[in-house]
Amino acid sequence: MIEVFLVGFLVLLLLGVPLGFSMLLSSILYILTTGTLPLELVPQRVFQGLNHFTWLAIPLFLLAGELMNAGGITGRLVTFVQSAIGQFRGGLAYVTVVTNVGMAGISGSALADAAGTGSVLIRSMQRAGYTTRFSTAVVAASSTVGPVIPPSIPFILYATLAGVSVSQMFAAGAVPGIAMALFFMVVIAMLARRNGFPKERRRSWRERAQAFRDAFFALVMPVIILGGILSGVFTATEAAGVAVLYALVVSIAIYRELDVRQLPGILLTSAKNSAVILFAIGAAGLFAWLMTYSQVAGQLATVIGAMTDSPTVVLLLVSLLLLFLGLFIEATPLIIILTPVLLPVVTALGVDPVHFGLVMVLVLMIGLVTPPVGMVLFITAGIGRTNVIEVARGCVPFMAAMIAVVILAVVFPSWVMWLPGLLAD
């Protein structure tokens, strides 16, 4: 009967049914077909899938990102970074990467980062003489740093499902997130030299000081959020609430770029985005439970165990599986579906659950910049007024950099695990 379950899910996906509905309908079909499980299981498992306090962080971080974009916080971050490093060849591309690193410390969402920085920088790069392919690709790729550098919505999802510390997951993402940004800058340097990208005017120290003053409250925001989480002052969920309050106060009372009349629209947008994610989480709770009930994890462990007992090889094989699935399914539902299935398999073979969660998120970030479901491709293509395939082609060298970070994280775990190890001690 498990074949009916999985085939039904795949058929619904191929027919274009939204992912949450595909998981829910295929699960109901499986329950009806087996006849051994009560239909009451559907609302029970959906509710249990959503019944985690940590999930509150998701709509709050999404709301914080919307407030930042509407309230001038994102724009001031861009202006400050541009004044500091824009004078190098390809300077606006470097500005994009560094700004997304700053945004990553606040929103935890690649989609919010892509929309925020893309609305400011894509057209600026186009006007400065950069190609549309490169302008959109560098924003799309840079936005994937957001869910790796803490705070991170995917890490919150994984930590809750895996029963590991959210703070440890956040700490695990810090070093590889910065490594991703540095690798992107190497790619930019190579492309800038080969294609003769323009330089920005060197700003005077007076202009830089003014940009710093204007962006001061924007720069302090990630320090408060990350510092509070890693020092234990507040949890990730509480940090999301702090981020919303801070963005609201700064946008309305200090920068005065956010009108109270804009708030209903911002709340509605955040609610829509949150509803899509939370519906998928609830449906995936039922879907994942049925996969566990059907002993898919045990069968998978037997297959992988027969192939190898090396933790490194296992992680590489799982990474290839995730890379393939990430082409067709978004990161959030994959984390929810596969964590209960794969975690027992990899931990039985000696893989640290924090290390596995980090590798999972790193690999799934590649899916954000690959068609047909790479969401940041659609966002940046819309802003740049081009097609998704053109953006995806521009992302290829950045994808190579992301794959390099994944391989390094798998083969040499010590360089990414020392920081969460400190928190564990």
Buried (B, 14 or more C-beta within 10 A) or exposed (E): EBEBBBEBBEEBBEEEBBBBBBBBBBBBBBBEEBEEBEEEBBEEBBEEBBEBEBBBBBBBBBBBBBBBBBBBBBBBBBBBBBBBBBBBBBBBBBBBBBBBBBBBBBBBBBBBBBBBBBBBBBBBBBEBEBBBBBBBBBBBBBBBBBBBBBBBBBBBBBBBBBEBBBBBBBBBBBBBBBBBBEBBBEBBBEBBEEEEBEBBEEBEEEEBEBBBEBBBBBBEBBEBBBEBBBEEEBBBBBBBBBBBEBBBBBBBEBBEBBEEEBBEEBBEBBBEBBEBBBBBBBBBBBBBBBBBBBEBBEEBBEEBEEEEEEBBBBBBBBBEBBBEBBEBBBBBBBBBBBBBBBBBBBBBBEBBBBBBBBBBBBBBBBBBBBBEBBBBBBBBBBBBEBEBEBBBEBBEBBBEBBBBBBEBBBEEBEEBBEBBBEBEE
